[in-house]
């Protein structure tokens, strides 16, 4: 099966009008229904946003390749473990796949048919990550570490402008998808976006060294879900992302040029009382990855696999609970009210970004 590709241009155009025609309003509702259905049924969606171009993505990837190619010693200067790695660099070998430490998830993996089972990592992820905050933060918050000031590496004068430019464009795309999903679910159009206001959104590209870790089967990101609201990815230059849709089927994701991938996170699952489930995914070196590595070698291109990833969050001080009709959902009792920041800190502890786990 293929994920639906939704062009956001018609929605942007129609929603900007003060008095759309009945036909336009019906078309808008139809688009919104596709978005909400895809997030519910597959946990993912591909969108084309006219405001986010392939050239914008390439400019960002070019800079991140140059950064990740720098020495480990240089990159560790941007490491902030005391802030739970929520800003700056996270070295390879720090993030622990949830599938290694979560017994319930391990049981879930064993129930997946053999042909759809994820690759099982033997330890922490062999990937670097860089966390860059996007958008304003609250002036007062009970979760200061989750709303820390950004870290800028030396020798990259274009860093802040490039990160802010691409990050703000991807946040804009997430906000439109969140608005469309709310309409599709029969909620007020700002049901999700109002909760995202002043959230700790993070542009969080990963860097995986395919020279060192480029053998087939290498797991860069073990089977996991994202703890945030919605995750958005620009197109990577190297394939390897697999996702699992709600029926348990495994899919290799192929993002068309100029498009963006959206995935559901745990915060959306919470807000919908389990109607949407956080999308499970992994990043693994596959045979297709090897083919692209060989082409990149021949063309003398970078062999760092960079993901153009942004985590869109609900505000840390907002209450996470099922909204509207989802409060009456059959599984709503599994999602008690909790401050979003408190929930995030619990999740970070499990994946080794807050406190240490002995493996």
C-alpha positions in Angstrom: 0.0 0.0 0.0 1.0 3.6 -0.5 0.5 6.5 1.8 -1.8 9.2 0.4 -0.2 12.4 -0.8 -2.2 15.5 0.1 -1.5 18.8 -1.6 -2.0 21.5 1.0 -2.3 24.3 -1.6 -6.1 24.0 -2.1 -6.7 24.1 1.7 -4.4 27.1 2.2 -6.2 28.9 -0.7 -9.7 28.1 0.4 -9.2 28.6 4.1 -7.8 32.1 3.5 -11.1 33.2 1.9 -13.7 34.9 4.1 -16.6 33.5 2.1 -15.8 30.2 0.3 -18.4 28.7 -2.0 -20.3 25.6 -1.0 -18.3 23.6 -3.5 -15.0 24.9 -2.1 -16.1 24.2 1.5 -17.0 20.7 0.6 -13.7 20.2 -1.1 -11.9 21.5 2.0 -13.9 19.1 4.3 -13.0 16.2 1.9 -9.3 17.0 2.1 -9.5 17.2 5.9 -11.2 13.8 6.0 -8.3 12.3 4.1 -5.8 13.8 6.5 -7.7 12.6 9.7 -8.3 9.1 8.2 -4.7 8.6 7.2 -3.4 9.6 10.6 -5.9 7.3 12.2 -5.5 4.3 9.9 -1.8 4.4 9.0 -0.2 6.8 11.5 1.4 8.7 8.6 0.7 11.0 5.7 2.7 12.6 2.9 2.0 16.2 2.2 3.1 18.7 -0.5 3.3 22.2 0.9 4.0 24.9 -1.7 5.8 26.9 1.0 8.4 24.1 1.6 10.5 23.5 -1.5 13.0 20.8 -2.4 15.6 23.5 -2.7 14.9 24.6 0.9 15.4 21.0 2.1 18.6 20.7 0.1 20.1 23.8 1.6 19.4 22.4 5.1 20.8 19.0 4.3 24.0 20.5 2.8 24.8 22.4 6.0 24.0 19.4 8.2 26.2 17.1 6.2 29.1 19.6 6.7 28.4 19.7 10.4 28.2 15.9 10.9 31.4 15.4 8.9 33.3 17.4 11.6 35.2 15.5 14.2 33.5 13.9 17.2 35.5 16.2 19.5 34.1 19.3 17.7 30.5 18.0 17.8 30.8 17.1 21.5 31.4 20.8 22.3 27.7 21.3 21.5 26.6 18.5 23.8 24.3 19.4 26.7 23.5 16.3 28.8 22.5 18.4 31.8 19.6 19.6 29.7 18.5 16.1 28.8 20.0 16.6 25.3 17.0 18.7 24.4 19.3 21.3 22.8 22.6 20.9 21.0 24.3 17.6 20.0 23.4 14.1 21.1 26.3 11.7 20.3 25.9 8.3 18.8 25.4 5.6 21.4 23.2 7.7 23.7 19.6 7.3 22.5 18.3 3.9 23.5 15.6 2.4 21.3 12.4 1.9 23.4 12.2 -1.7 22.1 15.3 -2.5 24.2 13.9 -1.3 27.5 10.1 -1.6 27.2 8.8 -5.2 28.0 5.4 -4.4 26.7 6.8 -3.2 23.4 9.0 -6.4 23.2 5.8 -8.5 23.7 4.2 -6.5 20.9 7.1 -7.2 18.5 6.8 -10.9 19.2 3.2 -10.8 18.1 4.0 -9.2 14.7 4.1 -11.7 11.8 7.7 -12.7 11.0 7.8 -11.0 7.7 6.8 -7.6 9.3 8.9 -7.8 12.4 11.4 -4.9 12.9 15.2 -5.3 13.0 16.3 -5.9 16.6 19.2 -3.6 17.7 21.8 -4.9 20.1 22.4 -1.6 21.9 21.9 2.2 21.7 21.4 3.9 18.3 24.6 4.5 16.3 23.4 7.9 15.2 24.1 11.5 16.1 21.3 14.1 16.5 21.2 17.8 16.8 18.3 19.5 18.7 17.4 23.1 17.7 14.5 24.9 19.2 12.0 26.4 16.8 9.6 29.2 17.6 9.0 31.2 20.8 9.1 29.7 24.3 7.0 30.6 27.3 8.3 33.4 29.6 7.3 31.3 32.6 7.2 27.5 32.7 7.5 24.6 35.1 9.7 22.7 32.6 12.7 24.9 32.0 15.0 22.2 30.7 12.5 21.4 27.9 12.5 25.1 26.9 16.3 25.8 27.0 18.2 28.3 24.9 19.7 27.0 21.6 23.3 26.0 21.0 25.2 27.4 17.9 28.4 25.6 16.7 31.4 27.8 15.8 32.3 28.1 12.1 28.8 28.0 10.8 27.8 31.7 10.4 24.6 30.6 8.4 23.5 28.2 11.2 20.8 30.2 12.9 19.2 31.6 9.8 19.2 28.1 8.0 17.8 26.3 11.0 15.2 28.9 11.8 14.2 29.2 8.1 13.6 25.5 7.5 12.3 24.9 11.0 9.6 27.6 10.8 8.5 26.3 7.4 8.1 22.8 8.7 6.2 24.0 11.8 3.9 25.9 9.4 3.2 22.7 7.5 2.5 20.8 10.8 0.1 23.5 11.9 -1.9 23.2 8.7 -2.1 19.4 9.0 -3.1 19.8 12.7 -5.9 22.2 11.7 -7.1 19.9 8.9 -7.0 16.8 11.2 -9.1 18.7 13.8 -11.7 19.5 11.2 -11.6 15.9 9.9 -12.2 14.6 13.4 -15.1 17.0 14.0 -13.2 19.2 16.5 -12.9 23.0 16.4 -10.2 23.9 13.8 -7.9 25.2 16.5 -8.3 22.3 18.9 -4.8 21.1 18.3 -3.0 24.3 17.2 -4.1 26.3 20.3 -2.3 23.6 22.4 0.8 23.8 20.2 1.2 27.5 20.9 4.6 28.1 22.7 5.3 24.4 22.5 9.0 23.1 22.7 9.2 22.4 19.0 12.5 20.9 18.0 14.2 20.7 14.6 16.1 17.5 15.3 18.1 16.2 12.3 20.0 12.9 12.7 23.4 12.1 11.2 24.3 8.5 10.5 27.9 7.8 9.3 27.4 5.3 6.4 31.2 5.0 6.0 31.4 3.4 9.4 27.9 1.9 9.8 27.0 1.2 6.2 26.5 -2.5 6.2 23.1 -4.0 5.4 21.0 -4.6 8.5 22.6 -1.8 10.6 19.9 -0.3 12.8 20.3 3.5 13.1 17.0 4.0 14.9 15.5 1.0 16.6 11.7 0.3 16.5 10.0 3.1 18.4 7.3 5.7 18.5 7.8 9.5 18.9 6.7 11.1 22.2 5.6 14.4 20.6 2.4 15.5 18.8 3.3 15.3 15.1 6.7 14.6 13.5 7.6 15.9 10.1 10.5 14.9 7.8 11.9 16.4 4.7 13.1 13.9 2.1 16.4 12.1 3.1 19.1 11.5 0.5 19.4 7.9 1.6 16.4 5.5 2.1 15.9 3.2 5.1 12.8 4.4 7.0 10.2 1.7 7.7 6.9 2.4 9.3 4.1 0.1 10.6 0.5 1.0 9.8 -2.3 0.2 12.2 -3.1 -3.3 10.8 0.5 -4.3 11.6 1.8 -4.1 8.0 5.4 -2.9 7.5 6.0 -0.3 4.8 9.2 1.2 3.4 8.6 4.9 3.1 9.3 6.6 -0.2 8.9 10.4 0.0 8.4 12.0 -3.5 10.7 14.9 -4.3 9.4 18.2 -2.8 7.1 16.4 -0.3 7.1 15.9 3.4 6.3 12.9 5.6 4.1 13.4 8.7 3.9 10.8 11.5 1.6 10.6 14.5 3.2 11.0 17.9 2.1 9.9 21.3 0.7 13.3 22.3 -1.8 13.0 19.4 -2.7 9.5 20.6 -3.4 11.0 24.0 -5.5 13.8 22.7 -7.7 11.4 20.6 -8.1 8.8 23.4 -6.3 6.2 21.3 -8.3 6.9 18.1 -4.9 7.7 16.5 -2.0 5.5 17.6 1.6 6.8 17.7 3.3 5.5 14.6 5.9 2.8 15.0 9.0 3.2 12.8 12.7 2.3 12.4 15.7 3.4 10.3 17.7 0.5 8.9 20.4 0.1 6.2 18.6 -1.9 3.4 19.7 -3.1 0.0 18.2 0.1 -1.5 20.4 2.1 1.0 23.5 0.2 -0.3 22.6 1.1 -3.9 22.4 4.8 -3.0 25.6 4.6 -1.0 27.4 3.3 -4.0 26.0 6.0 -6.3 27.0 8.7 -3.7 30.6 7.2 -3.6 30.9 7.4 -7.4 29.6 11.0 -7.4 31.9 11.9 -4.4 28.9 13.0 -2.3 28.7 12.9 1.5 28.1 9.5 3.1 26.3 10.9 6.1 22.6 10.0 6.1 20.9 13.2 7.4 17.2 13.1 8.4 15.4 16.5 8.1 13.2 15.8 11.1 11.1 18.2 13.2 9.2 17.3 16.4 6.0 19.4 16.8 5.0 19.5 20.5 2.0 20.4 22.6 3.1 23.2 25.0 4.8 21.8 28.1 2.4 23.5 30.6 -0.7 22.5 28.7 -2.8 19.6 30.0 -2.7 16.4 27.9 -6.1 14.7 27.9 -8.6 13.3 25.3 -10.5 16.2 23.6 -14.2 16.6 22.7 -15.9 13.3 21.8 -12.6 11.5 22.3 -13.2 11.8 26.1 -15.9 9.2 25.6 -13.7 6.9 23.5 -13.6 3.2 24.6 -9.9 3.6 25.6 -10.1 7.1 27.0 -9.4 5.9 30.6 -5.9 4.8 29.4 -5.1 8.5 28.9 -5.5 10.3 32.2 -4.9 14.1 32.4 -1.2 14.9 32.8 0.9 18.0 32.1 2.6 17.6 28.7 6.0 18.5 30.2 5.6 15.8 32.9 4.7 13.2 30.3 7.7 14.2 28.1 10.1 13.9 31.1 8.8 10.4 31.8 9.4 9.4 28.2 12.9 10.9 28.1 13.9 8.9 31.1 13.0 5.7 29.3 15.0 6.5 26.2 18.1 7.5 28.2 18.0 11.3 27.5 17.1 12.1 31.2 18.9 9.9 33.6 20.9 6.8 32.7 19.8 3.3 31.9 22.1 0.3 32.3 21.8 -2.1 29.4 
